[in-house]
Structure formats: structure tokens, C-alpha cells
């Protein structure tokens, strides 16, 4: 049988070379057990300067010039194009695609085999690594900058025309929540093979929270929508408006209830002072009945174009992640200290609806008013007309928490319809 090939680390090779320099190559080969191939010692001594530049634990330097530069250039462009469009690219996908390309371009891929080791070296040459997702996003717009500019021009025109006070510029957004909100990380003993996190088993049971705030830092009463056909006969805490829906969604009737019970009860709402409401293109936001109802209350709407809520919606950009973090922390505290009930079989029941409403109220109250003010300015909605606050558009203030790492899926951002600004 053929002799098994051995591999040696750069640190070991340098030790052999040092011994060879002080004695001779044959003695070094015998001393370190490579006497069967003294040519290795000669090669190591010849490449001593290269070995000194290598990591001590590395066996070979194989990330130099590519044997198939045209092929790798094409594959690199393909990977970057897919990532710019938000598509997942795996190592296997690279190898499958490159084999297809190699078969159709044999002149640029002679003797190419798309091995796993080639893929590793290719990724290192092109500075590519496997990454964990930080956000599940909407489709990316090719004309992103033009859409942002158009929306901001519209809001500026509205401010110039009506001279809104900051207390009359608002933003509303629906965000899904779960009955169980365990953290992904916990302190545990080092080396533990299993890390258990206790829940009530309702991680996938959802309810909807509707948040709204004003550009002067005022936070409006949150609205909570539970998936039920009938309203429970329990006393919910003050400071929240509770609604039930058969599917747990916000629909046109729900938007009307929010307008009547939340938006119209804001400071200045009963006097029907002229206001501007910024929200996304969810279809229930832009029906004719909703527009008429808002106009009767002297409210104009600024509809955020589809795909831009993560850029120009204050609640998405700065507030939702912080709010959910507060809710998660308070739910964890309830799991430890809260009063719980159990089924006949001993399973823990989910947190009662009034307890969830209390968590929502306290978490929303925990958001700093200054953060709310800065969120509107960061999105270019309430900045002063003289340009003195334009730098806040690109600022990354430590107090402003962005939502880029928030993995929650928001169905209302995906329910996109084509609507023009009125």
C-alpha cells in the first residue's frame, strides 16, 4: 500500500531547520523522525523565510495566486450580487454553481474540481466568511435613495404648507409579540452540554401591539389585539386599549377603533387640530374610508413607500427593538417571580391577558421621551426647516437603539399595495 502522507506544522518545520543549521540536514531528519524523506528538510531550509511569516500551527501556505482567476472573479461577483439582493448563499451552493459555470467555460477552468478545500481557499482569498443573519428583511429596492428622497420631500412640503407643531406629527406601527418571550442567552455552568430554558409552551402564540408616538416625545396609549372571538370579562389595566379579532390581526375595523380610541384622544385630538400621521402601506391604512375618517379629524397622512419602513419609520428604526427588549425582560421576571396557574395535568398556563397588557404598558412607559424625539429626526420627519438638524439623519446616537438585529417578522410591512401620496 502507498505510504501515508504526513503533514507538519510551520513551528515544527522551523525547529527542524534550526537543528539542521546547527548540525546538518541528515542529522536533523533522524532527530525529528523525517529520515524517510530528507528532501523535506532541504525544502524547509530553502523556504525558511516563508515559514517564519506563517502562523505556527499552519501546515501549508495555499492562499496565494489562484489557478483559475477568471472563474473565481465570476463566482465572487455572483456571490456579492446574491447577497446584495438578500439571498442566502451557502458553501454547497457556491460549489454547485461553479461546477455548472466550469462546464460551460472549459477554457477558463481546466482541471477544476470544486473541492471543499478549494472553496475554503477561495473564500479566504475573497474575504468571504459564513455569517449568521442579523435581520430578516423585506425586499431591497433598487431605487432606494430616490424613494427616500421622494418621501422626505413630501413630508417637508407638508410641514412648509401647514407648519405642524411637533406635538401634531405622529407615527403608528403594528408589531407582533409572542405569549412566551424567552431570551436566547442565559448564564450557565461552563461546559454544559444542554442549556434548558423553561417556558409555558406558547412561544408561537401571538398577539398584536399597536404603538404610536408624537415627534415631541409623547407616547400614545398602546392598543393590544388578542386572537379571540369574544372579549374576556376581566378588568384590564388602565393605559391600554384592548381589542379582539378572530385571527389576531389588525384590519380596517381595527384601524377605525384605533383612530377613535387612541389617535383622537391624544393631546389636541378632541379639538381636531391639524396633524400629520406617518405610517406604512398596510392595505387597511390606505382605504378610502380610513382616509375620510382621518380628514374629518383634520389629519393628513404620509404613507411610507413599501420597503422603506426600516429606514424612515421612527418606530421601526429606533423604538420597537428597545420596547421588545423591555417586554422580554419583564416576562422573564414574571416567569421567576410572577403568580402562575397550572392545568390539571400540571402544565403551566401562559401569562394571563391582563398581565401581558401590564407588561406592554410598563415597557412602553420605559422608553425615554428623548429617544422618541430623536427617532423622528433620525428619519427626517420632524427636523427643523433651517437645516440645523440635518446631521441627525446620519447620526448614530448611543441612546437611539436601532432595530437592525430584530429578527421578528412584521406582516404589516409585507402587505404592500401601490398607493400615491394624497
Secondary structure, 3 states (H helix, E strand, C coil): CCCCCCCCCHHHHHHHHHHHHHCCHHHHHHHCCCHHHHHHHHHHHHCHHHHHHCCCCCCCCCCCCCCCHHHHHHHHHHHHHHHHCCCCCCHHHHHHHHHHHHHHCHHHCCCCCCCHHHHHHHHHHCCCCCCCCCCCCCCCCCCHHHHHHHHHHHHHHHHHHHCCCHHHEEEEEEEEEECCCCCCCCCCCCCCCCCCCCCCCCCCCEEEEEEEEECCCCECCEEEEEECCCCCCCCCCCCEEEEEECCCCCCHHHHHHHHHHCHHHCCCCCCCCCEEEEECCEHHHCCHHHHHHHHHCCEEEEECCCCCHHHHCHHHHHHHHHHHHHHHHHHHHHHHHCCCCECCCCCECCCCHHHHHHHHHHHHHCCCHHHHHHHHHHCCCCCCCCCCCHHHHCCCCCCCCCCCCCCCCCHHHHCECCCCCC
